[in-house]
């Protein structure tokens, strides 16, 4: 007798599927992309939804995954906006163009500082980019400039002024956008400070890239998962460990952890916004201009994102940990975004 | 090990069971048995400890999230802020700045003014602080112009402060008469001899710092390396002020955020002290004083916020505000109903589980509707009708293999087939349900087959014997008896589906969705996804929300598994 109920139910389910295929025109903006930008875009989406009624759906797929979905094509079935914790690549623009996505609007939404931090209970210290490179890279130059396996076990091995504790850095895994930033902001810049590596860069760019793109695997660098909160929690328990995560997590946890000054600059809102802090990266949002006018409210969503109320120095995004662009640049971005200026294929503005 | 052994070639002898040797063997056997018992108990204890720790951790973190603090306050509703268009239309009333009204009321209550104080109050109120007032005014526009008592939601930081993530506040009466110099701004409070205790502890701290600094300088100076000696120079610059304090007993001592904050509560205001000597406290008024008259001994207080300002999320001004409204009795802790009635939000105090719960229910409904009939049919066919040959064997092996396929693979399949080929919408529960149906189908088929097999063949044979067709025998006799087992398997499969996130990632259900889904094709997310998304947000209050969502998920799983056990107990037949 169970069958008599279950059978119609399943028929209903299957027929429902058939209807779902030709669903009504979409009235909800769809955003995909970076998990780093997710906390900010969701805040904008919520504010936008409160005013307009339909809150955009924001997916957290990672920058690369977001680009793939974004570049799938034009039409209601595809995403309207993608978040990115790095700039769009040429290859991605080409992929987009191949699928008909030819009009992309780029919005620089602000900065995210990549911070190194440790527990308040630990010994405070400062690092230079070169020291950070020596602590993290798999291969480092020795006195004669030859590349050797990283010999440094404690921070004081690198420099006598640093504390004599074991190097233990908790950071993101290779799948994370934060990890890319760690390589580009700290390791690449750190590597360039060594004359030997600088000559290597000029002679053999590929080999140089291999140097800053490989992190040591002898246990000094611990991959602690995509979740920055987990790293913060681990720092609380281990006073000698150093964590790598976004500035917003440092800001939220100032009671428990302290940021490490890089090149003499402490990670702070002002230092990142003013460009003094070396470990800062720009965050981007890309909008499909071809969807403006098709998906209701897309242009208003863009306007909300760049509004003073959201993206200004006192805006709600800065309370969520996003570091606003300097005034002039912010004004430029705002104008371009509201005018929906299209990104040129060669990535120049 | 046997006690009676017959060796080849020897003739069986009766062993002497009382011999020392035999008794030792018996003792060994008992010991081994006792040891085994202990292993079992130890295994149980370890599991219990893990489980209890896990659950206790989740409960401790999660339970506070089920309550929420709010502020009850009288708000004068002005027409220009509540009704910006001035026509009393519903749209105009809805767009009014009610949080602004509440903020102004709090400012008036505390007697504070200025941009900085406004900023602080904005941070202790939720962005949804005016929501209750908005509802009241929209329902009854005649409230405009009146003073309305409303409950305003407090922000996550304020809520956490009241839940104990703030600071201990110590108060002591001032022992001498105190005279403030002004009512607001920079103020000096003169009270001869009243601050002796604080001054003593500050002097001690300064002395310790001085000693540490001198030791460090001595260490650097003693080095043979010039680079190390250079490091002493900036430290030497820090010496003079500390030395001045040590030399002069009447010197003003500075306070900084790395030590407990010291404040003076006098004439209805609060002064945060930045410099202190034995008789005079200099600082800023966080809450303005009512008068600048002298206060007699015992009518004013010395207040200490024990946790240093640098070590907490709420700064001294906010603590002063929060402490004031609490001592006035305007803060109440109530059940966090928003958590059960609203969808996701980026403000922790307004984020709710309902969207995810409804999403999970819709998804599981699709899964159940698909995989129960298909799973049971497949099981019946394979068990009762299919002939045993290499082809059915192959199917069986594949079903078993399918049960072990990582769930992300089903997500990729769902993306390729349901989204890209059939063009179903992203993030829709119907797609989630389809993908999860694929995931639990093997489990249900295997469980159903086992349940069917467990029905004694005599029942089917008896039915066939009295002339029932094969189909009648199965549908009328075997299937009803196997149903409890099938239901149990199905519910456990459903519980498995309820906890899955990986396949949902691919089809766009890992998303920020505020609106509660109303149908199978609306955008939705699911309970475990909501847990994952919250756990990744920086705000401390979301950690509690994460744990609270885990509690909700566990409760749902608990109910489902309980139902499975109940069904089995209720309908199970033993032969």
HADDOCK unambig.tbl for C-alpha pairs under 7 A between the chains (distance, minus, plus):
assign (segid A and resid 6 and name CA) (segid B and resid 369 and name CA) 6.77 0.50 0.50
assign (segid A and resid 6 and name CA) (segid B and resid 373 and name CA) 5.80 0.50 0.50
assign (segid A and resid 7 and name CA) (segid B and resid 373 and name CA) 6.26 0.50 0.50
assign (segid A and resid 9 and name CA) (segid B and resid 369 and name CA) 5.74 0.50 0.50
assign (segid A and resid 10 and name CA) (segid B and resid 369 and name CA) 4.99 0.50 0.50
assign (segid A and resid 10 and name CA) (segid B and resid 370 and name CA) 5.22 0.50 0.50
assign (segid A and resid 13 and name CA) (segid B and resid 366 and name CA) 6.58 0.50 0.50
assign (segid A and resid 13 and name CA) (segid B and resid 369 and name CA) 6.60 0.50 0.50
assign (segid A and resid 13 and name CA) (segid B and resid 370 and name CA) 6.95 0.50 0.50
assign (segid A and resid 20 and name CA) (segid B and resid 424 and name CA) 6.19 0.50 0.50
assign (segid A and resid 20 and name CA) (segid B and resid 521 and name CA) 6.44 0.50 0.50
assign (segid A and resid 21 and name CA) (segid B and resid 422 and name CA) 6.65 0.50 0.50
assign (segid A and resid 21 and name CA) (segid B and resid 423 and name CA) 5.69 0.50 0.50
assign (segid A and resid 21 and name CA) (segid B and resid 424 and name CA) 4.82 0.50 0.50
assign (segid A and resid 39 and name CA) (segid B and resid 537 and name CA) 6.85 0.50 0.50
assign (segid A and resid 42 and name CA) (segid B and resid 346 and name CA) 6.60 0.50 0.50
assign (segid A and resid 42 and name CA) (segid B and resid 512 and name CA) 6.58 0.50 0.50
assign (segid A and resid 43 and name CA) (segid B and resid 346 and name CA) 5.54 0.50 0.50
assign (segid A and resid 46 and name CA) (segid B and resid 345 and name CA) 6.93 0.50 0.50
assign (segid A and resid 55 and name CA) (segid B and resid 514 and name CA) 6.29 0.50 0.50
assign (segid A and resid 55 and name CA) (segid B and resid 515 and name CA) 6.78 0.50 0.50
assign (segid A and resid 57 and name CA) (segid B and resid 511 and name CA) 6.43 0.50 0.50
assign (segid A and resid 57 and name CA) (segid B and resid 512 and name CA) 5.70 0.50 0.50
assign (segid A and resid 57 and name CA) (segid B and resid 513 and name CA) 5.34 0.50 0.50
assign (segid A and resid 58 and name CA) (segid B and resid 511 and name CA) 5.19 0.50 0.50
assign (segid A and resid 58 and name CA) (segid B and resid 512 and name CA) 4.84 0.50 0.50
assign (segid A and resid 58 and name CA) (segid B and resid 513 and name CA) 6.93 0.50 0.50
assign (segid A and resid 59 and name CA) (segid B and resid 508 and name CA) 6.45 0.50 0.50
assign (segid A and resid 59 and name CA) (segid B and resid 510 and name CA) 5.83 0.50 0.50
assign (segid A and resid 59 and name CA) (segid B and resid 511 and name CA) 3.91 0.50 0.50
assign (segid A and resid 59 and name CA) (segid B and resid 512 and name CA) 6.12 0.50 0.50
assign (segid A and resid 60 and name CA) (segid B and resid 510 and name CA) 6.35 0.50 0.50
assign (segid A and resid 60 and name CA) (segid B and resid 511 and name CA) 5.98 0.50 0.50
assign (segid A and resid 77 and name CA) (segid B and resid 425 and name CA) 6.92 0.50 0.50
assign (segid A and resid 227 and name CA) (segid B and resid 536 and name CA) 5.43 0.50 0.50
assign (segid A and resid 228 and name CA) (segid B and resid 536 and name CA) 6.69 0.50 0.50
assign (segid A and resid 229 and name CA) (segid B and resid 536 and name CA) 6.31 0.50 0.50
assign (segid A and resid 229 and name CA) (segid B and resid 538 and name CA) 6.79 0.50 0.50
assign (segid A and resid 248 and name CA) (segid B and resid 538 and name CA) 6.56 0.50 0.50
assign (segid A and resid 249 and name CA) (segid B and resid 538 and name CA) 5.19 0.50 0.50
assign (segid A and resid 252 and name CA) (segid B and resid 538 and name CA) 6.33 0.50 0.50
assign (segid A and resid 252 and name CA) (segid B and resid 539 and name CA) 6.11 0.50 0.50
assign (segid A and resid 252 and name CA) (segid B and resid 540 and name CA) 6.96 0.50 0.50
assign (segid A and resid 254 and name CA) (segid B and resid 311 and name CA) 6.63 0.50 0.50
assign (segid A and resid 254 and name CA) (segid B and resid 313 and name CA) 6.96 0.50 0.50
assign (segid A and resid 255 and name CA) (segid B and resid 310 and name CA) 6.42 0.50 0.50
assign (segid A and resid 255 and name CA) (segid B and resid 311 and name CA) 3.84 0.50 0.50
assign (segid A and resid 255 and name CA) (segid B and resid 312 and name CA) 4.51 0.50 0.50
assign (segid A and resid 255 and name CA) (segid B and resid 313 and name CA) 6.13 0.50 0.50
assign (segid A and resid 256 and name CA) (segid B and resid 311 and name CA) 6.58 0.50 0.50
